[in-house]
Amino acid sequence: ITVKSSSKDPVPAAGQEGEDPPKEEPWETTLKSTVLHVEAAEFRGRGVSLWELLHCRYIPEENRRELLELYRAGELSLEQVKSVVSTIVSRAAAAAA
């Protein structure tokens, strides 16, 4: 019996995208490209993406999930998310100092 190999690339298994990284959602791109200047702790003096701030140590996991959920659902605007995140980070950093 002779086994012939296919000249076609193998089909990736479910959940695998081959060489291409998964596509980013538009809301995620917006959060990553929105830069804030928060005068708190390690962020002082530099621009930080809203995405980075959402995932910093000052934002508890539960708050992060809730904010992202409300933003994705359109219940919070980008301006509201920016305001809430910068307030939480500023207060938490001040309390930690």
C-alpha positions in Angstrom: 0.0 0.0 0.0 1.4 3.4 -1.0 0.4 6.4 1.1 0.4 9.7 -0.8 0.9 12.9 1.1 -1.3 15.8 0.3 0.3 18.9 -1.1 -2.3 21.0 0.7 -1.7 22.5 4.1 -3.3 20.6 6.9 -6.6 22.0 8.1 -6.1 23.6 11.5 -7.9 22.0 14.4 -10.9 23.7 15.9 -9.8 26.8 17.9 -6.6 27.1 16.0 -6.1 30.0 13.6 -2.9 28.8 11.9 -0.3 31.6 11.9 -2.7 34.5 12.2 -3.4 35.9 15.7 -7.1 36.1 16.7 -8.8 39.2 15.4 -9.1 42.0 18.0 -12.6 43.3 18.8 -13.2 47.0 17.9 -14.0 47.8 21.6 -10.7 46.2 22.7 -8.8 48.2 20.0 -10.4 51.4 21.3 -9.4 50.7 24.9 -5.8 49.9 23.8 -5.4 53.0 21.7 -7.0 55.4 24.2 -4.2 57.0 26.2 -4.7 58.6 29.6 -2.3 60.7 31.7 -2.9 59.5 35.3 -0.8 61.2 37.9 -0.6 58.2 40.2 2.3 56.0 41.3 4.1 54.3 38.5 2.0 55.9 35.8 3.1 59.5 36.7 4.6 61.4 33.8 3.7 59.1 31.0 0.7 58.2 28.8 -0.9 54.8 29.7 -3.5 53.0 27.6 -6.9 52.6 29.1 -6.5 48.8 28.6 -3.2 48.8 30.6 -4.9 50.8 33.4 -7.9 48.4 33.4 -5.5 45.5 34.0 -3.2 47.2 36.5 -3.0 46.1 40.2 -5.2 49.0 41.3 -8.4 47.7 39.5 -9.9 44.7 41.3 -10.8 41.8 38.9 -14.5 42.2 39.7 -14.5 45.9 38.9 -12.6 45.2 35.6 -15.1 42.6 34.5 -18.1 44.8 35.3 -16.6 47.8 33.5 -15.7 45.8 30.4 -19.1 44.2 30.4 -21.0 47.5 30.7 -18.7 49.1 28.0 -19.2 46.2 25.5 -22.9 46.3 26.1 -23.0 50.1 25.3 -24.2 51.0 28.8 -21.0 53.0 29.6 -19.4 55.4 27.1 -15.7 55.6 26.6 -15.6 58.8 28.5 -17.4 57.2 31.5 -14.9 54.3 31.5 -12.0 56.7 31.4 -13.4 58.7 34.3 -14.1 55.7 36.4 -10.8 54.0 35.7 -8.7 57.1 36.4 -10.6 57.8 39.6 -10.1 54.2 40.9 -6.4 54.2 40.0 -5.8 57.6 41.5 -7.6 56.8 44.8 -6.0 53.4 45.1 -2.5 54.7 44.4 -3.0 57.5 46.9 -4.2 55.1 49.6 -1.3 52.8 48.9 1.2 55.6 49.2 
